[in-house]
Amino acid sequence: MDPWSRQAPFDCLREEAITVTPTSQRMQPDLRCADSHTGLTARIHLNRLRTNVQLVRSHVPAHVQLMGVVKCDGYAHGAVPVAQELKQCGIEQLVVSSIDEGIALRQAGIPGPILVLSDPLHPNLHDALNHDLTLTVADEDFATRLARLQVRRGQLVAVHLKVDTGLFRFGVDVARAGKVMSDLARIRHVRVDGVYSHLSSTFHDDIESNTYTRCQIKAFQVVLDHLQQQGLLPPVIHLGSSTGLLGFPEELCSGRINALRVGTLFYGFMERPNAWNNQPRPIAELTTRIIQVRVVRANVHVGYHRAYRMSQDGLIAVIQGGYLQGLHGDLAGKYHPLVHGRPATLIGKPALAQSLLDVSNAPQAGPGDEILLAGETVNMCAVGQALGRSTWELLAPMLKSARKIYLQS
């Protein structure tokens, strides 16, 4: 007898009843690679990082120093292993977000200059001084704080001056840059090693964005002219980033500009249309596993809030990873991980630690099977563009939550 037939209150569910595929008819769980880890796994291919560095170097004049950006734990790839590999690739200077990030690199034995982009509220600047970190001066109050810093005889604080040319985030106003640089030059225990700015609109290749970028470049050149006239031009001058290099290689790698901050290109992503013949390879391969596969009938609503309706009979996989790991609801229907090399579709509203995939294209899929969430064949740049979001808004939370495995070949 139909078990639903005697339960009148549940008649509304009869049309949406799901059928769990009998174990005898499905693949048994593949536990050959299983361990105690139950979340996402990121395989970081350091050999690809080396190749990406070589690719970027081939597009940059020899006099331009490449600065490796490993901020925010190396864009969540793991700052220490990435920094170690970059140093072996000949990258002299590294870039981090905070003093604590710089200290972590020093404690791992990473040598050479390390520029801290921000962190003006850090309670103890001696932490930076004691670990030989280069600080950013982005306002006059911070310059005053440096002037009052008590240091040992002969000890110097290395700094770069940041000028705001139009991003309106951090930086000294263009009109005040010469004054602040002059003030820094008078502080006996401060050594100014560089000056830089940050471009806001290099991600987009359109007339308005490109015009704004050129205005920022011109404003920065005006600052350099003024500093040069004062005899205060420091040795390291940088303005460009990965997207800046793709869109404005001549402007950002010529004249007095002699350094380039590179992050996303090293990690394998091109976030702007470009004319490069070769493409960098994503160094991270992000995977998870199927927990359960179920056959679901057409017109059944699945997941929280019954947010997704099956258009036809199909296979639904429950996978490890939900919105806590960065698999958010706005990815539903627009994000296609791979299972057995075939595209699946994220559907419904993800839970805290699990999500649903329509795996009807891969009928052999079963519990324990690996799902490719991001990598060379799952382009997170394209997913981000479809959603109007950056690659890192999507990828960084996933990588941050993942167990890392570092591969040299």
C-alpha positions in Angstrom: 0.0 0.0 0.0 1.2 3.5 -0.8 2.5 4.9 2.6 1.0 8.3 1.7 -2.5 7.0 1.2 -3.4 7.0 4.9 -1.9 10.4 5.6 -4.4 12.9 4.3 -2.7 15.9 5.9 0.3 15.2 3.6 -1.6 14.8 0.3 0.0 18.0 -0.9 3.4 16.3 -0.8 2.4 13.3 -2.9 3.2 15.1 -6.2 6.5 16.2 -4.8 7.6 12.9 -3.3 11.2 12.2 -4.0 12.7 8.8 -4.5 16.0 7.8 -3.0 17.9 5.7 -5.4 18.3 2.2 -4.1 21.9 1.5 -3.1 22.0 -1.6 -5.3 21.4 0.5 -8.4 23.9 3.2 -7.6 27.6 3.5 -7.4 29.0 2.8 -3.9 30.7 5.7 -2.1 34.2 6.2 -3.4 36.2 6.5 -0.2 39.6 5.8 -1.5 40.7 9.4 -1.0 38.5 9.9 2.1 40.0 11.1 5.4 38.7 13.1 8.4 38.4 16.2 6.3 34.8 17.0 5.3 35.0 20.3 3.6 36.6 21.9 0.5 40.1 21.0 -0.7 42.4 23.4 -2.6 45.3 22.0 -4.6 47.8 24.8 -5.1 50.0 24.2 -8.1 53.2 26.1 -7.4 54.7 25.2 -10.8 51.9 27.1 -12.4 52.8 30.1 -10.3 56.3 29.9 -11.6 55.0 29.8 -15.2 52.7 32.8 -14.5 55.6 34.9 -13.2 57.5 34.1 -16.3 54.6 35.1 -18.5 54.1 38.4 -16.7 57.8 39.1 -16.8 57.7 38.7 -20.6 55.3 41.5 -20.9 57.2 44.0 -18.6 60.3 45.9 -19.5 63.5 44.7 -17.7 63.9 47.9 -15.7 60.5 47.4 -14.0 60.5 45.6 -10.7 57.7 43.1 -10.1 56.2 43.3 -6.6 54.4 40.2 -5.5 51.1 40.9 -3.8 50.4 38.3 -1.1 47.9 40.3 0.9 45.0 38.6 2.7 46.8 35.3 3.0 47.9 35.4 -0.6 44.4 36.0 -1.9 43.5 33.0 0.4 46.0 30.7 -1.4 48.3 30.7 1.6 50.7 33.6 1.9 53.8 31.8 3.1 54.0 29.0 0.5 53.2 31.6 -2.3 55.7 34.1 -1.0 58.4 31.4 -0.8 57.8 30.4 -4.4 57.8 34.1 -5.5 61.1 34.7 -3.9 62.5 31.6 -5.7 61.2 33.2 -8.9 63.2 36.3 -8.3 60.5 38.6 -6.9 62.4 40.9 -4.7 59.6 42.8 -3.0 56.3 41.5 -1.5 53.1 43.4 -0.6 50.8 42.6 2.3 47.7 44.3 3.8 48.7 44.5 7.4 51.6 44.5 9.8 50.5 41.1 11.2 50.6 39.6 7.7 54.2 41.0 7.3 55.3 39.6 10.6 53.9 36.1 9.6 56.1 36.2 6.5 59.2 37.2 8.6 58.5 34.4 11.1 58.5 32.0 8.2 62.0 33.3 7.1 60.9 35.4 4.1 63.6 37.9 3.3 63.6 41.2 1.4 61.4 44.3 1.4 57.8 43.8 2.5 55.4 46.7 1.9 52.4 47.0 4.2 49.6 48.7 2.2 47.5 49.9 5.1 47.0 49.2 8.9 47.4 52.8 10.1 45.6 51.9 13.4 48.0 49.2 14.5 48.6 49.8 18.2 52.3 49.1 18.1 54.4 50.4 15.2 57.5 48.9 16.8 56.2 45.6 15.6 56.7 46.7 12.1 60.1 48.3 12.9 61.4 45.2 14.7 60.5 43.0 11.7 61.9 45.4 9.1 58.6 46.1 7.4 58.0 49.0 5.0 55.0 51.1 6.0 52.6 53.1 3.9 52.0 56.8 4.8 48.5 57.6 3.6 47.7 60.7 5.6 49.3 63.5 7.6 48.2 62.1 10.9 50.2 58.9 10.3 53.2 61.0 9.3 52.9 62.8 12.6 52.7 59.5 14.5 55.9 58.3 12.8 57.6 61.5 13.8 56.8 60.9 17.4 57.9 57.2 17.3 60.7 56.4 19.7 63.4 54.4 18.0 66.9 53.1 18.8 69.9 55.1 17.7 70.5 54.5 14.0 67.2 52.7 13.5 65.2 53.7 10.4 61.5 53.3 9.5 61.1 52.5 5.8 58.0 54.0 4.2 56.2 54.5 0.9 54.0 57.6 0.4 50.6 56.8 -1.0 48.8 59.4 -3.1 45.1 59.4 -3.7 44.6 60.1 -7.4 40.9 59.2 -7.6 40.1 55.9 -5.8 39.2 57.9 -2.6 40.1 55.1 -0.2 43.6 55.7 1.2 46.1 58.3 0.2 47.3 61.8 0.6 45.6 64.4 -1.6 47.5 65.2 -4.8 47.8 68.9 -3.7 49.3 67.8 -0.3 51.7 65.1 -1.5 54.7 67.4 -1.9 54.2 68.9 1.6 53.8 65.4 3.2 56.9 64.1 1.4 58.9 67.2 2.6 57.7 66.5 6.2 58.8 62.9 6.0 62.2 63.9 4.6 62.8 65.9 7.7 62.1 63.0 10.1 65.6 61.7 11.0 64.5 58.1 11.6 62.3 57.8 8.5 63.6 56.7 5.1 61.2 57.2 2.1 61.7 54.3 -0.3 58.8 54.8 -2.6 55.7 56.6 -3.7 52.6 55.1 -5.3 48.9 55.3 -6.1 46.1 53.0 -6.9 43.9 53.0 -10.0 40.2 52.5 -9.6 38.8 51.6 -13.0 41.2 49.3 -14.8 38.9 46.3 -14.6 36.6 47.7 -17.4 37.6 48.4 -21.0 35.2 51.2 -21.9 35.6 54.9 -22.8 34.5 56.3 -19.4 36.7 53.9 -17.4 39.7 54.4 -19.6 39.4 58.1 -19.6 39.2 58.1 -15.8 42.3 55.9 -15.6 44.3 58.2 -17.8 43.2 61.1 -15.6 44.6 59.3 -12.6 47.8 58.5 -14.4 48.2 62.2 -15.3 47.5 63.3 -11.7 50.2 60.9 -10.5 52.7 62.2 -13.1 52.0 65.8 -11.8 52.9 64.6 -8.3 56.1 63.0 -9.6 57.0 66.3 -11.5 56.6 68.2 -8.2 58.6 65.7 -6.2 61.4 65.7 -8.8 61.5 69.5 -8.7 61.9 69.4 -4.9 64.6 66.7 -5.2 62.4 64.3 -3.2 61.7 61.6 -5.8 62.2 58.2 -4.0 63.8 55.2 -5.7 60.7 53.0 -6.1 57.7 54.4 -8.0 54.6 52.2 -8.7 51.1 52.8 -10.0 49.9 49.8 -11.8 48.4 46.4 -10.9 47.5 43.3 -12.9 44.5 44.9 -14.6 46.5 48.1 -15.2 49.2 46.1 -16.9 46.7 44.5 -19.2 45.1 47.8 -20.2 47.8 50.4 -19.9 51.2 48.6 -20.3 53.1 51.6 -21.8 51.8 54.2 -19.3 52.5 52.0 -16.3 55.8 50.6 -17.2 57.7 53.6 -18.6 59.4 56.8 -17.7 59.9 57.3 -14.0 57.6 54.4 -13.0 59.8 51.5 -12.3 57.7 49.0 -10.3 54.5 47.1 -10.8 52.3 45.4 -8.1 51.1 42.1 -9.4 48.5 39.9 -7.7 45.7 38.4 -9.8 47.9 37.6 -12.8 50.3 35.6 -10.6 47.3 33.6 -9.3 46.1 32.9 -12.8 43.3 35.4 -13.6 42.9 38.0 -16.3 40.2 40.4 -15.1 40.3 42.7 -18.1 40.0 42.1 -21.9 43.4 42.0 -23.4 45.5 41.1 -26.4 47.9 38.6 -24.7 48.5 35.5 -26.8 49.1 33.3 -23.8 47.0 33.1 -20.7 48.1 32.6 -17.1 46.8 29.4 -15.5 44.8 29.4 -12.2 47.1 28.0 -9.6 44.3 26.7 -7.4 42.2 23.7 -8.1 39.2 23.7 -5.7 37.2 20.6 -5.1 34.6 19.1 -2.8 32.7 15.8 -2.7 29.2 14.4 -3.1 27.5 13.3 0.0 24.4 11.9 -1.5 22.6 11.5 -4.9 18.9 11.4 -5.3 16.5 10.9 -8.2 13.9 13.7 -8.1 10.8 13.9 -10.2 9.7 16.7 -12.5 7.9 19.7 -10.9 9.4 18.9 -7.4 10.6 21.9 -5.5 14.0 21.4 -3.7 16.0 23.2 -1.0 15.1 25.9 1.4 12.0 28.0 0.6 11.2 25.6 -2.3 13.3 28.0 -4.3 14.0 25.7 -7.3 11.6 23.6 -9.3 12.8 20.6 -11.3 11.8 21.1 -14.9 12.1 17.3 -15.6 13.1 14.2 -13.8 16.8 14.4 -12.8 19.6 13.7 -10.4 20.3 16.0 -7.4 23.6 15.7 -5.5 24.1 17.0 -2.0 27.7 18.4 -1.8 29.9 19.5 1.0 30.1 23.3 1.2 27.4 25.9 1.6 27.2 29.7 2.1 29.7 29.5 5.0 32.2 28.3 2.4 31.2 31.0 -0.1 28.6 29.1 -2.1 25.9 31.8 -2.0 22.4 31.8 -3.4 23.1 34.3 -6.1 25.3 31.6 -7.8 22.3 29.4 -8.3 21.6 28.7 -12.0 24.7 30.6 -13.1 27.5 28.4 -11.6 28.5 25.1 -13.2 31.0 23.0 -11.3 32.2 19.8 -13.0 31.5 16.2 -12.0 33.2 13.5 -14.1 34.1 16.3 -16.5 30.5 17.3 -17.1 28.8 20.5 -16.1 26.5 20.4 -13.1 24.4 23.4 -11.9 24.1 24.8 -8.4 20.4 25.0 -7.6 18.2 26.3 -4.9 19.4 28.1 -1.8 22.5 26.7 -0.2 22.5 25.7 3.4 25.2 26.7 5.9 27.5 23.8 5.0 25.8 21.9 2.1 24.5 22.8 -1.3 22.5 21.1 -4.0 23.7 20.4 -7.6 21.7 19.2 -10.5 24.0 16.4 -11.8 21.6 15.0 -14.4 24.4 15.3 -17.0 26.5 12.8 -15.1 24.3 9.8 -14.4 27.2 7.9 -13.0 27.8 10.4 -10.2 27.7 8.9 -6.7 28.6 9.6 -3.0 32.3 10.3 -2.5 32.8 11.6 -6.1 34.9 14.7 -6.5 33.3 18.0 -7.7 35.6 20.6 -9.4 34.4 23.9 -8.0 37.2 26.1 -9.5 40.2 25.6 -11.7 41.3 25.8 -15.3 38.0 24.4 -16.6 35.7 26.2 -14.2 36.4 29.8 -14.9 35.6 31.9 -11.9 36.3 35.1 -13.8 33.5 34.3 -16.2 31.2 33.4 -13.3 32.0 36.7 -11.6 31.4 38.7 -14.8 28.0 37.1 -15.2 27.0 38.2 -11.7 28.7 41.6 -11.9 31.1 40.6 -9.1 34.9 40.3 -9.0 36.6 36.9 -9.2 37.8 37.3 -5.6 34.4 38.0 -4.1 33.5 34.5 -5.2 36.7 32.6 -5.0 38.5 33.9 -1.9 35.8 32.7 0.7 35.9 29.2 -0.9 39.7 29.1 -0.8 39.8 30.5 2.8 37.7 27.7 4.0 39.5 24.9 2.1 42.2 22.6 3.2 45.4 23.4 1.2 47.6 20.9 -0.5 50.7 22.4 -2.2 52.1 20.7 -5.3 55.4 21.4 -7.0 54.7 19.6 -10.3 
